[in-house]
Amino acid sequence: MSRGRLGGVVPLAGLLALAACSPGGARSPDETARRQEEAAYLAAPRVDRADFGAGGYSLEGRAAKGAEVRLASPGGGGVTVRPDADGSWRLTVPVASAGAIYGLSETSAGRTVQAEGYLFLSPQHGAWMLRAGAGARAMSPGAAAPIVLDTDRAGGTVVSGRAAQRGLVGVQLNGSRMGEGRADDAGVFEIRLKGPVPPGANRLRIFGDGISAERTLNLSPTIPPVGGPLRVTPQGTGLRIDWLTPGGGVQSTQILP
């Protein structure tokens, strides 16, 4: 998957219209320099856990101490929360049955930093961090599907899933070796295929330490969603999400059972 195709600076329309804090009052040169240095090293906010219940999704994560954490929707609405003294934050957001996408950011010392991707929440298929040019990451235990495919419009594909901790994993497509890699300490692997995946029927095989899976894929071209930032299409017991990336590209995330 080409990061160049999916990268850029054009924001997802209507998703991340976040107002930066305007520092007020006169400050000494030393105080100004200190604040600028702190903002320069402001780490992106993250989601550590997402649990679905009667009130929607309960989210937990971490951000900079004293920052304002914002979860923004494409319609312009959003929820804000302040982290605890140790940097942990929690909030609950209702989610429609069709699923929804959100932008996560934090603002501190006049600087706004966005999370590494967009948060997709589905009552049926779990919580996922959709990442441009990379594989989607499961945010909740129920979202740990065996295989996830992320594909761009050129056919570049990342295959991700779970295997044994630090285990070696290989990927074959239609009988040809297309990539290999190693799972991390949590058992999550992410393998960028060596060539594009053509549309139509394809036979995918993933094998290695702690995993052995085969799937027949009927891939169709990635098409931009109409009337919003994403299009969600059920595929049997799985799901396909076509979504707009921050760079103005289109990416397809397929969650395969």
C-alpha positions in Angstrom: 0.0 0.0 0.0 1.5 3.3 -1.0 1.9 5.8 1.7 2.5 8.4 -0.9 -0.9 7.9 -2.4 -2.6 7.9 1.0 -0.6 10.7 2.6 -1.1 14.4 2.5 -2.3 17.4 4.4 -6.0 17.8 3.3 -8.2 17.0 6.3 -11.2 14.7 6.2 -14.0 17.1 5.4 -16.1 18.1 8.4 -14.4 15.5 10.7 -11.6 17.4 12.4 -12.7 21.0 12.7 -11.0 21.5 16.0 -10.3 25.0 17.5 -6.8 25.5 18.9 -6.5 27.0 22.3 -5.4 30.6 22.2 -3.0 31.3 25.1 -3.8 34.5 26.8 -1.8 37.0 28.9 1.8 38.2 28.7 4.5 35.7 29.4 8.2 36.0 29.8 10.5 34.8 27.0 11.5 31.8 29.2 7.9 30.8 29.8 7.1 31.1 26.1 10.1 29.0 25.2 9.1 26.4 27.8 5.5 26.1 26.5 6.7 25.9 22.9 9.1 23.1 23.8 6.3 21.2 25.6 4.0 21.5 22.6 6.7 20.4 20.2 6.9 17.0 22.1 3.1 16.6 22.6 2.4 12.9 22.0 -0.8 11.9 20.1 -3.8 10.7 22.1 -4.5 7.1 22.0 -7.4 4.6 22.7 -6.4 1.7 24.9 -9.8 0.0 25.3 -13.3 0.2 23.9 -16.2 -1.8 25.4 -19.8 -1.8 24.1 -22.7 -1.7 26.5 -26.2 -0.4 26.9 -25.1 3.3 26.7 -22.9 2.8 23.7 -19.1 2.5 23.7 -17.1 3.2 26.8 -13.7 4.4 25.7 -10.5 4.5 27.7 -7.2 6.0 26.7 -4.3 8.3 27.4 -3.3 11.8 26.6 -1.1 14.6 27.8 -1.8 15.8 31.4 -4.0 18.9 31.3 -4.9 18.5 27.6 -8.4 18.7 26.2 -9.3 15.4 24.5 -11.9 15.7 21.8 -13.9 13.0 19.9 -15.3 14.6 16.8 -18.0 13.3 14.4 -18.3 14.2 10.6 -21.5 16.2 11.3 -19.5 18.7 13.4 -20.6 17.5 16.9 -18.2 16.1 19.4 -17.4 15.2 23.0 -14.6 16.6 25.1 -13.0 15.4 28.3 -10.0 16.2 30.5 -7.5 13.5 31.4 -7.0 12.5 35.0 -3.8 13.5 36.8 -2.0 10.5 35.4 -3.1 11.3 31.8 -5.8 8.6 31.5 -9.2 9.6 30.1 -12.7 8.0 29.8 -15.8 8.8 27.9 -19.0 7.1 26.6 -20.4 7.7 23.1 -23.7 6.3 21.7 -23.3 4.5 18.4 -26.0 3.8 15.7 -26.4 0.2 14.5 -24.7 1.0 11.2 -21.5 2.1 12.9 -19.8 5.5 12.9 -16.4 7.1 12.4 -14.8 9.7 14.7 -11.6 11.8 14.8 -9.7 11.8 18.1 -7.4 14.7 19.0 -6.0 16.6 22.0 -5.2 20.3 22.5 -2.5 21.5 24.9 -0.4 24.6 25.2 -2.1 26.0 22.0 -1.2 23.0 19.9 -3.7 20.3 18.6 -2.4 16.8 17.8 -4.5 14.2 16.1 -4.5 10.4 16.8 -2.8 8.1 14.4 -6.1 7.3 12.6 -9.9 7.5 12.7 -11.9 5.5 15.2 -14.6 3.3 13.7 -17.2 2.0 16.2 -19.7 -0.7 15.4 -22.1 -2.5 17.8 -21.8 -5.7 15.8 -18.1 -5.6 14.6 -16.3 -3.9 17.4 -14.0 -0.9 17.6 -11.2 -0.3 15.1 -8.6 2.4 14.6 -8.5 2.9 10.8 -5.0 4.0 9.8 -4.1 5.5 6.4 -1.5 3.4 4.6 -1.5 0.8 7.3 -3.6 -2.0 8.8 -6.6 -1.3 11.0 -6.1 -2.0 14.7 -8.6 -3.7 17.0 -9.6 -1.6 20.0 -11.8 -4.0 21.8 -11.6 -7.7 22.5 -14.7 -8.5 20.4 -13.0 -6.9 17.3 -10.1 -9.4 17.2 -11.0 -10.9 13.8 -8.6 -13.5 12.3 -7.8 -11.4 9.2 -8.1 -7.8 8.2 -7.3 -6.4 4.7 -6.6 -2.7 4.0 -6.4 -1.8 0.3 -5.9 1.5 -1.6 -7.2 2.4 -5.0 -4.1 1.1 -6.7 -4.5 -2.4 -5.2 -1.8 -2.0 -2.6 -2.7 -4.2 0.4 -1.8 -4.7 4.0 -2.8 -7.9 5.8 -3.0 -7.9 9.5 -4.2 -10.2 12.3 -3.1 -12.2 15.3 -0.6 -15.0 15.7 1.8 -16.2 18.3 3.8 -13.5 20.2 6.9 -12.7 18.1 5.9 -15.5 15.7 6.9 -15.6 12.0 4.0 -15.2 9.6 3.9 -15.6 5.8 1.2 -14.7 3.2 0.5 -16.3 -0.1 -1.9 -15.0 -2.8 -3.1 -17.4 -5.5 -0.2 -19.7 -4.6 2.6 -17.1 -4.8 4.5 -15.9 -1.7 3.6 -12.2 -1.3 5.1 -11.2 2.0 6.3 -12.2 5.4 6.8 -10.6 8.8 6.8 -11.1 12.6 4.1 -10.5 15.1 4.8 -8.1 17.9 4.9 -8.8 21.6 1.1 -8.7 21.7 0.8 -11.2 18.8 -0.3 -8.6 16.3 1.2 -8.8 12.8 0.9 -6.4 9.9 2.3 -7.5 6.5 2.5 -5.2 3.4 2.1 -7.4 0.3 4.9 -7.1 -2.4 2.4 -6.4 -5.2 -1.1 -5.2 -5.8 -4.1 -7.6 -5.3 -6.1 -7.7 -8.5 -9.9 -7.4 -8.5 -12.0 -10.5 -8.7 -11.5 -13.9 -7.0 -8.3 -14.4 -5.1 -7.1 -17.1 -2.8 -5.4 -15.8 0.3 -3.4 -18.1 2.7 -1.8 -16.9 5.9 0.4 -19.3 7.8 3.0 -19.4 10.5 3.5 -19.5 14.3 0.0 -19.6 15.8 -2.0 -19.0 12.6 -3.2 -21.1 9.6 -6.0 -19.5 7.6 -7.3 -19.5 4.0 -9.9 -17.2 2.5 -11.3 -16.8 -1.0 -11.6 -13.0 -1.7 -13.9 -11.5 -4.2 -12.4 -8.0 -4.4 -14.0 -5.1 -6.1 -12.3 -1.7 -6.7 -12.1 0.8 -3.9 -14.7 3.5 -4.6 -15.0 6.8 -2.8 -18.1 7.0 -0.5 -20.9 9.3 -1.4 -22.6 11.7 1.0 -20.2 11.2 3.9 -16.7 10.1 4.9 -17.4 6.3 4.8 -19.5 3.6 3.3 -20.2 0.4 5.4 -21.1 -2.8 3.5 -21.9 -6.1 5.3 -20.1 -9.1 3.8 -21.6 -12.3 5.3 -20.5 -12.2 8.9 -17.8 -9.7 8.1 -17.7 -6.1 7.1 -16.2 -3.8 4.4 -15.5 -0.1 5.2 -14.6 2.3 2.3 -13.4 5.5 3.9 -11.7 8.8 3.1 -8.2 9.3 4.4 -6.7 12.5 5.8 -4.8 12.9 2.5 -7.9 12.9 0.4 -7.5 9.3 -0.8 -9.7 6.3 -0.4 -9.0 3.2 1.6 -11.0 -0.1 2.0 -10.8 -2.0 5.2 -12.2 -5.5 5.2 -12.8 -7.3 8.4 -12.9 -11.0 7.6 -14.4 -13.6 10.0 
